[in-house]
Structures are given as C-alpha cells and as structure tokens.
Amino acid sequence: MNKKSAFTLTEVLITMGVIGIISALTVPTLVNNYQRKAMTVQLRKVANDMSNAADMLMTEEGKSKFSATTGYSNLDNFVRDHFKVLKTCDKDSTTGCFANEKYRSISGTVSNATYSCAGNSYVLADSAAICLSKDEETGDVVVTTDTNGQEGPNIAGRDLFIFTLSATDGTPGFHGDSASCTTTSTGTGCYELLAGENNWTMNY
C-alpha cells in the first residue's frame, strides 16, 4: 500500500502566505472596480431618469421643447412631480443633502468650501443628491449630482458629477471640459469624461 505524504507545517505556512499575498494584491482591486462600476451605474440612472422625466413632461403638455414646459419654468415642481423626494435642502444651505465635508478632486485637490448650489437640493429615493439650476447663456438645465448623497468618497469624477438637460429636448449633455475633471473638485467635465470619451468606463 502506497503511503500518501501529508503537507508539512512549513509547506502549509508557505502556502497560506502565498494565498495571503495574492489576496492582499487582488481583493482591493476587485473592491475598487466594483465600487466604480456601482457609481457609474448610479450616474447613468440619474441622467436617464432626468431625461425620461423631461420627455414625459413634454408629452403630457404637448410641447415640442423642454423650455416650453411648466417644469422648466419651475424646476422645484419638476423634481417633486417626477421623482420621489426624501429630503429637500434650501438653496442657501450648504449642508443636509450633499456631503457636509469639502469635496476633493481625483488628483487630491480639496475644494475651498463645502458644496453650494444655485437652486434647491434634493435627496431622492435611490439616495442620490441632486441640484438643478439654469445656465444663463444656453438656457440648459444644469444638474449637479452626488450619486450616493452624503456617503463617500465625495470625489469629483467618482460620485460628484455635473451634466445638463437640453432646453430643447431634455437630453443629457456635457458641462465643462473633460480635461479639468481630474483636477477640479466641482465635478465640471467629469460627466463628459466618463459618459463621452470613456464610454461609461471609470478607468481614470
């Protein structure tokens, strides 16, 4: 009868050490990739929901342009009529809906002030925080969103983004230059980088 040799204690410890090293190298990457994917999915949801709400409103009111609707005239009503709002924060308040801490850029730059918005801010049922205002030059609606509200990482280009809703048809558009995304802490240009140039892949 052949005897099967068992692993020695040294071999077991070496094997466990190798497994530990591999886990230490791969697990953080897997977690990081999952988090980035989740934040990307949430941003797409916010943008799609906003666009669908604008399209629905135009259909309901028989308008060919988003700017001709009552929701465009009163953005507060637009949000309340088309989304489940859990919390509303006054436009003069810098806390409550968005993160109370200062937002950072991907490069590590910290904003000089906590978040502020030209309009009211809202926390939606999916935990996203949004703020709507209007671009005085184009007339487009500017949407600022933290895709998971006050939860971290509170970094522009990760969970803080700015995009627009066209005054013409309510479709999502870009706001700012994508090149500024990694250096700014305001979210300007990050939607263009993620949704446009990177085709919804957060590989930066």
Order of alpha helices (4+ residues) and beta strands (2+ residues): alpha-alpha-alpha-beta-beta-beta-beta-beta-beta
